[in-house]
């Protein structure tokens, strides 16, 4: 579970490093105005919490794939005021390692990195 705190006008997450897999973002509105959290990115479109009033908590569950995701508050005007962040989900290194280790020839051509 990833804890998220929203207030005027920012989003803070309990972690900044992500691997592919399922996540639940538990959101707490510590601000004075209503807020929500929407997640958009590869395989995830407009997945959001309900609108939370001051002091309320809510959650949104998503399965993240490798790539970049946008997290933002969809309440009118809040995204433009800075309630926006991007997270990057790194490819699962553990799943990729056996493939490259078992095939050394595929890494010797090497100019693509």
N, C-alpha and C positions, 0 to 999 in steps of 0.2 A: 504494500500500500504506500502511496506517495501522498504526503500531506501537502496541501496547498492553502496558502493564506491570501485573501484578497482584501484590499482596502483602497482608499483613494490615493492615487490611482495606480496601483501596482499589483503584481502577482509574485509570490515567493513560493518556491518548491522546496521540499525537504531533501531532494536529491537532484543532481544535475547530470548524472551519467545513466544512460539507459541502454539495455540490450533488447533485442526482439523478444516479445512475449506479452502475456496479459498483465495489465496494470489497472488498479483502481486508484483514481485521484479523489481523495477525501478533502473537500473544500470547506474552509471556514471563512465566513464573511466577518472580518473584524472592523470593517468600516461603518460609516453612518448611512451610506446609500445602498440600495439593492445592487447585487452583483451576481454573476453566474460564471461558469467556466465552460468554454467550448474547445474541443480538440479537432483539428483538421490535419490530414496528411495522408500518406500512402495507406489505402485501405480503410481509412476512417474519415467520414465526412459529417460535419455538424453534430457530433456526439457531445451532449452538453448536460450539465446539471440543470435543475430547475432554477428559477431566479430566487436568490436567497436574500432575505432581509437581514439587517444588522443582527449579528449574534447567531444566525442560523448556520447549519452545516448541511452539506449534501455530497453526493458522490457521482462519479461517472466512470464506468468501466470500459476499457478499450483493449484491443490487441494491437501492439505496435510492431511494425516491420522496420527493417533498416531504411533509413531516410530521415528527412526533416519534417517536423510537425510544428504547427502553429497553435499556441494556446492563447486564448483571449477571452475577454469579457464581452458578451454580445449585447449588453444593455446599451441603449442608444448613446452614442458619443464616447463611451468608455474606452473602446479600442483606440480611438484617435487621441485620447488623453494619456496613453501610455500603458494601458492594461493589455499588453501584448508581449509575448515572448516566443522564442523558437527553441525547440529541443532537437538534438540529433540523436537518433538511435543508431548505434554502431552495429555493423554486421556481427553476427555471433562468431567470435574468433575460435571458440572451442569446436564448433561444427566445421569450420573451414580448415583447421589445422590438420586433421587426419588426411584430408584430400591432398594437400600440398606435400605432406610428409611422405605419403605413399607413392608419390609421383615426382621425384626430384627433377626429371627432365622438363616438367611443365614450369618449374621456377627458374631454370637456367636461361631461358630466353629473355627474361627479366626487364625489359625497358618500359613496361606499362605502369609502373608505380611511380 
